[in-house]
Amino acid sequence: MGRQSRAGAWNHDDCSAVVAFVPRIRRWDLAAAWAVFIPLAYIPNFAPERSINLASLTIFWSFFAMTGIILCDQVTMALEHRSLLQESTRSGRPWLSLLCVGALSGLLLDGGAQWLGKLWIYPYWNEAVYGGTFVVGFCAYWLATAESYLAVRAILRRCAGKERVATTPRRYETWLFRALGALGAALILAGVFLLLSDYQHNGGYQFEIRKAVPVRVHFRYFQILFIGIWLALEWVQVARGGASLLKTIFYGCWQPLCALVLAAIGFGAFWETVNASHHFWIYTNWPLCQWRLLSVPGVVLLTWPLQYVVFLSLGFVVGRDLWS
């Protein structure tokens, strides 16, 4: 028995060493994968113009988005042992929920910014391709956004520790978020009305995704619409009994906001600089376009956090509270 006990103790120590060593190897593997992925993402910038077309760009952006999703997901799994990708792509209801969040995020983003705002175009796409890939494309885009945020938040938690926050409900929560929801609904209506009213001075509205439509710059109307969407989603999340960005801040938890801003700035700059050479999408009708950073209009980069907060606020659709 003594010999078995000593063997058992030795095996236990050996296994502990292996368990402690494997995560370090995995993190080095992840670091190496990112170090390879980031330079490879810029390969199309050096490709000849004749090789750039709808098929090649679609294949590239599909691999780009999925690689980014998987790498971010691996970071979160390594640090927090949880996978949004696996939770969202299980057979059955999760798949349907993911399709719903893709359709909804596409309607909110492209519906407000492209269809109404004319803030960008897709020069390589026609309406058939755009419609056929709309839901699947925005499923991937939503996952890429959420996974990048979760990866950054996991790193922050590992470096600074998970925040301890108060859990006692505030007495003002109910009426405050109802008021925010009402204000959000009013801003949505006002934003849509103002955006549509501008087209009366430009010969009426036309749906166009490939060519720039010269309209008067109405960026502030788009801001009104998107802030309204965010505030309405704040009320929806709290009314469902979940957390929201503002609620976490009210409870003294700042890590979600910090992770959102860092992910939006870092990954926003990554996406935009990869797109800067061959323009899978092109920005139009933006103010202050002469102010550029990394070949991207500075105002565009400043709007990425707002896009992130709206997309992350849709986490409840796939049954995941992304704020807590």
C-alpha positions as CSV (number, residue, x, y, z in Angstrom):
1,M,0.0,0.0,0.0
2,G,2.8,2.3,0.8
3,R,4.4,1.8,-2.6
4,Q,1.1,2.4,-4.3
5,S,0.6,5.5,-2.2
6,R,4.0,6.8,-3.2
7,A,3.3,6.0,-6.8
8,G,0.0,7.7,-6.6
9,A,1.6,10.8,-5.1
10,W,4.2,10.8,-7.8
11,N,1.6,10.5,-10.5
12,H,-0.4,13.3,-9.0
13,D,2.6,15.6,-9.0
14,D,3.5,14.7,-12.5
15,C,-0.1,15.3,-13.7
16,S,-0.2,18.6,-11.9
17,A,3.0,19.6,-13.7
18,V,1.5,18.6,-17.1
19,V,-1.8,20.4,-16.4
20,A,0.1,23.5,-15.4
21,F,2.4,23.2,-18.5
22,V,-0.3,22.6,-21.1
23,P,-2.1,26.0,-20.8
24,R,1.3,27.8,-21.3
25,I,1.9,25.7,-24.4
26,R,-1.6,26.5,-25.6
27,R,-1.1,30.2,-25.1
28,W,2.1,30.2,-27.0
29,D,0.4,28.4,-29.8
30,L,-2.4,31.0,-29.8
31,A,0.2,33.8,-29.8
32,A,2.0,32.2,-32.8
33,A,-1.3,31.7,-34.6
34,W,-2.1,35.4,-34.2
35,A,1.4,36.4,-35.3
36,V,0.8,34.4,-38.5
37,F,-2.8,35.4,-39.1
38,I,-2.3,39.2,-38.8
39,P,0.4,39.5,-41.6
40,L,-1.4,37.0,-43.8
41,A,-4.6,39.1,-43.6
42,Y,-2.9,41.8,-45.6
43,I,-1.8,39.5,-48.5
44,P,-4.7,40.8,-50.8
45,N,-3.1,44.3,-50.5
46,F,-0.3,43.0,-52.6
47,A,-2.4,41.0,-55.1
48,P,-2.6,42.2,-58.7
49,E,-5.8,44.1,-59.6
50,R,-6.8,41.4,-62.1
51,S,-7.1,38.9,-59.4
52,I,-9.5,41.0,-57.3
53,N,-13.1,40.2,-58.0
54,L,-16.3,39.1,-56.2
55,A,-15.3,35.5,-55.9
56,S,-11.8,36.0,-54.6
57,L,-12.8,38.7,-52.1
58,T,-15.7,36.6,-50.8
59,I,-13.4,33.6,-50.3
60,F,-10.8,35.8,-48.6
61,W,-13.3,37.6,-46.3
62,S,-14.9,34.3,-45.4
63,F,-11.6,32.8,-44.3
64,F,-10.6,36.0,-42.6
65,A,-13.8,36.3,-40.5
66,M,-13.9,32.6,-39.6
67,T,-10.2,32.6,-38.6
68,G,-10.7,35.6,-36.5
69,I,-13.7,34.1,-34.8
70,I,-11.9,30.8,-34.0
71,L,-8.8,32.5,-32.7
72,C,-10.8,34.9,-30.5
73,D,-12.9,32.0,-29.3
74,Q,-9.8,30.0,-28.4
75,V,-8.5,32.9,-26.3
76,T,-11.7,33.0,-24.3
77,M,-11.7,29.2,-23.9
78,A,-8.1,29.2,-22.7
79,L,-8.8,31.9,-20.1
80,E,-12.5,31.4,-19.1
81,H,-13.3,27.8,-20.4
82,R,-16.4,28.9,-22.3
83,S,-17.1,29.1,-26.0
84,L,-19.7,31.4,-27.6
85,L,-19.0,29.7,-30.9
86,Q,-19.8,26.2,-29.6
87,E,-22.9,27.5,-27.7
88,S,-24.2,29.3,-30.8
89,T,-23.6,26.5,-33.4
90,R,-25.0,23.5,-31.6
91,S,-27.7,21.7,-33.6
92,G,-31.3,22.7,-33.0
93,R,-32.5,25.9,-31.5
94,P,-29.0,27.6,-31.1
95,W,-28.6,27.5,-34.9
96,L,-32.0,29.2,-35.3
97,S,-31.1,31.8,-32.7
98,L,-27.8,32.5,-34.5
99,L,-29.7,33.0,-37.8
100,C,-32.1,35.4,-36.0
101,V,-29.3,37.5,-34.5
102,G,-27.6,37.6,-37.9
103,A,-30.7,38.8,-39.6
104,L,-31.5,41.3,-36.8
105,S,-28.0,42.7,-36.7
106,G,-27.9,43.1,-40.5
107,L,-31.2,44.9,-40.5
108,L,-30.1,47.3,-37.7
109,L,-26.6,48.0,-39.2
110,D,-27.1,48.0,-42.9
111,G,-30.8,49.0,-42.6
112,G,-29.8,52.2,-40.9
113,A,-26.4,53.0,-42.3
114,Q,-26.5,51.6,-45.8
115,W,-30.2,51.5,-46.9
116,L,-31.2,54.8,-45.3
117,G,-27.9,56.5,-44.5
118,K,-26.0,55.6,-47.7
119,L,-22.8,55.6,-45.7
120,W,-21.2,52.8,-47.6
121,I,-21.5,50.7,-50.7
122,Y,-20.5,47.2,-51.8
123,P,-19.0,47.7,-55.2
124,Y,-18.5,44.1,-56.1
125,W,-22.0,42.8,-55.1
126,N,-25.3,42.8,-56.9
127,E,-28.6,42.6,-55.3
128,A,-28.9,38.8,-55.7
129,V,-25.6,38.0,-54.1
130,Y,-26.2,40.6,-51.4
131,G,-29.6,39.2,-50.5
132,G,-28.4,35.6,-50.7
133,T,-25.5,36.1,-48.3
134,F,-27.1,38.7,-46.0
135,V,-28.1,36.6,-43.1
136,V,-25.1,34.2,-43.2
137,G,-22.7,37.1,-43.6
138,F,-24.1,39.0,-40.7
139,C,-24.1,35.8,-38.6
140,A,-20.3,35.7,-39.1
141,Y,-19.9,39.4,-38.6
142,W,-21.9,39.3,-35.3
143,L,-19.9,36.4,-34.1
144,A,-16.6,38.1,-35.0
145,T,-17.7,41.2,-33.1
146,A,-18.9,39.3,-30.0
147,E,-15.9,36.9,-29.9
148,S,-13.4,39.8,-30.2
149,Y,-15.1,41.5,-27.3
150,L,-15.1,38.4,-25.2
151,A,-11.5,37.7,-25.9
152,V,-10.4,41.2,-24.8
153,R,-12.6,41.0,-21.7
154,A,-11.1,37.6,-20.8
155,I,-7.6,39.1,-21.1
156,L,-8.6,42.1,-18.9
157,R,-10.1,39.8,-16.3
158,R,-6.9,37.7,-16.2
159,C,-4.7,40.7,-15.9
160,A,-6.8,42.8,-13.4
161,G,-9.0,40.1,-11.9
162,K,-12.8,39.9,-12.2
163,E,-14.6,42.9,-10.7
164,R,-16.7,42.5,-7.6
165,V,-19.9,44.5,-8.1
166,A,-22.9,45.2,-6.0
167,T,-25.9,43.0,-6.8
168,T,-28.6,44.8,-4.8
169,P,-31.2,46.1,-7.3
170,R,-31.5,49.9,-7.5
171,R,-34.9,51.3,-6.8
172,Y,-34.7,53.6,-9.8
173,E,-33.8,50.8,-12.3
174,T,-37.4,50.0,-13.5
175,W,-38.5,53.5,-14.3
176,L,-35.0,54.6,-15.5
177,F,-34.8,51.9,-18.2
178,R,-38.4,52.3,-19.1
179,A,-37.6,56.0,-19.7
180,L,-34.5,55.0,-21.7
181,G,-36.6,52.6,-23.8
182,A,-39.2,55.3,-24.5
183,L,-36.5,57.8,-25.4
184,G,-34.9,55.2,-27.7
185,A,-38.1,54.5,-29.5
186,A,-38.6,58.2,-30.0
187,L,-35.1,58.6,-31.4
188,I,-35.6,55.7,-33.7
189,L,-38.7,57.2,-35.2
190,A,-37.1,60.7,-35.4
191,G,-34.0,59.3,-37.1
192,V,-35.9,57.3,-39.7
193,F,-38.2,60.3,-40.4
194,L,-35.2,62.7,-40.8
195,L,-33.3,60.3,-43.0
196,L,-36.2,59.7,-45.3
197,S,-37.2,63.4,-45.4
198,D,-33.8,64.2,-46.9
199,Y,-34.5,62.1,-50.0
200,Q,-37.3,64.5,-50.9
201,H,-34.7,67.0,-51.9
202,N,-32.8,64.4,-53.9
203,G,-35.4,63.0,-56.3
204,G,-36.8,60.4,-53.8
205,Y,-35.4,57.3,-52.2
206,Q,-33.7,54.6,-54.2
207,F,-32.3,51.3,-53.0
208,E,-28.7,51.1,-54.1
209,I,-25.8,49.0,-52.7
210,R,-23.2,49.2,-55.5
211,K,-23.0,52.8,-56.5
212,A,-22.6,55.9,-54.4
213,V,-25.8,57.9,-54.1
214,P,-25.0,61.6,-53.7
215,V,-27.1,62.8,-50.9
216,R,-26.7,65.7,-48.4
217,V,-24.5,64.6,-45.5
218,H,-26.9,63.7,-42.7
219,F,-24.6,61.8,-40.4
220,R,-26.2,63.3,-37.3
221,Y,-29.5,61.7,-38.3
222,F,-27.8,58.3,-38.5
223,Q,-26.4,59.0,-35.0
224,I,-29.8,59.8,-33.7
225,L,-31.1,56.5,-35.1
226,F,-28.3,54.3,-33.8
227,I,-28.3,55.8,-30.3
228,G,-32.1,55.2,-30.3
229,I,-31.5,51.6,-31.2
230,W,-29.0,51.2,-28.4
231,L,-31.3,52.8,-25.7
232,A,-34.2,50.7,-26.8
233,L,-32.0,47.5,-26.5
234,E,-31.0,48.7,-23.1
235,W,-34.6,48.5,-22.0
236,V,-35.2,45.2,-23.7
237,Q,-32.3,43.5,-22.0
238,V,-33.2,44.8,-18.5
239,A,-36.9,44.0,-19.0
240,R,-35.9,40.4,-19.7
241,G,-34.1,40.3,-16.4
242,G,-30.6,40.4,-17.8
243,A,-27.7,42.9,-17.7
244,S,-26.9,45.7,-20.1
245,L,-24.0,48.0,-20.7
246,L,-25.5,50.9,-18.7
247,K,-26.7,48.6,-15.9
248,T,-23.2,47.1,-15.4
249,I,-21.8,50.6,-15.3
250,F,-24.4,51.7,-12.7
251,Y,-23.4,48.7,-10.6
252,G,-19.7,49.8,-10.7
253,C,-18.5,47.3,-13.3
254,W,-16.3,49.0,-15.9
255,Q,-14.6,46.0,-17.5
256,P,-17.3,45.4,-20.1
257,L,-17.0,49.1,-21.3
258,C,-13.2,48.9,-21.3
259,A,-13.3,45.7,-23.2
260,L,-15.8,47.0,-25.7
261,V,-13.7,50.2,-26.4
262,L,-10.4,48.3,-26.7
263,A,-12.0,45.6,-29.0
264,A,-13.7,48.2,-31.1
265,I,-10.6,50.3,-31.6
266,G,-8.2,47.3,-32.1
267,F,-10.3,45.1,-34.3
268,G,-12.0,48.0,-36.1
269,A,-8.6,49.3,-37.2
270,F,-7.7,45.7,-38.2
271,W,-10.8,45.2,-40.4
272,E,-10.6,48.7,-41.9
273,T,-6.9,48.5,-42.8
274,V,-7.3,45.1,-44.4
275,N,-10.1,46.5,-46.5
276,A,-8.3,49.7,-47.4
277,S,-6.5,48.5,-50.5
278,H,-9.2,46.7,-52.6
279,H,-12.4,48.0,-50.9
280,F,-14.8,45.2,-50.3
281,W,-16.9,48.1,-49.0
282,I,-16.4,51.8,-49.7
283,Y,-17.5,54.7,-47.4
284,T,-19.6,57.5,-48.9
285,N,-21.3,60.6,-47.6
286,W,-19.3,60.8,-44.4
287,P,-18.3,64.1,-42.8
288,L,-14.7,65.1,-42.4
289,C,-13.5,62.5,-44.8
290,Q,-10.2,64.4,-45.3
291,W,-9.2,63.5,-41.7
292,R,-7.8,60.0,-42.2
293,L,-6.0,57.5,-40.0
294,L,-4.4,54.4,-41.6
295,S,-6.1,55.3,-44.9
296,V,-9.5,55.2,-43.1
297,P,-11.7,58.2,-42.3
298,G,-11.2,59.0,-38.7
299,V,-14.9,59.4,-38.1
300,V,-15.5,55.8,-39.2
301,L,-13.1,54.5,-36.5
302,L,-14.9,56.6,-33.9
303,T,-18.2,54.9,-34.7
304,W,-17.0,51.3,-34.2
305,P,-17.7,51.4,-30.4
306,L,-21.3,52.3,-31.1
307,Q,-21.6,49.4,-33.6
308,Y,-20.1,47.1,-30.9
309,V,-22.6,48.1,-28.2
310,V,-25.6,47.5,-30.5
311,F,-24.3,44.1,-31.6
312,L,-23.4,43.0,-28.1
313,S,-26.8,44.1,-26.8
314,L,-28.3,41.4,-29.1
315,G,-26.7,38.6,-27.1
316,F,-30.0,37.7,-25.5
317,V,-31.2,36.5,-28.9
318,V,-28.7,33.6,-28.6
319,G,-29.4,33.1,-24.9
320,R,-26.1,34.6,-23.8
321,D,-25.6,37.6,-21.5
322,L,-22.5,39.2,-22.9
323,W,-22.2,41.9,-20.2
324,S,-21.8,39.7,-17.1
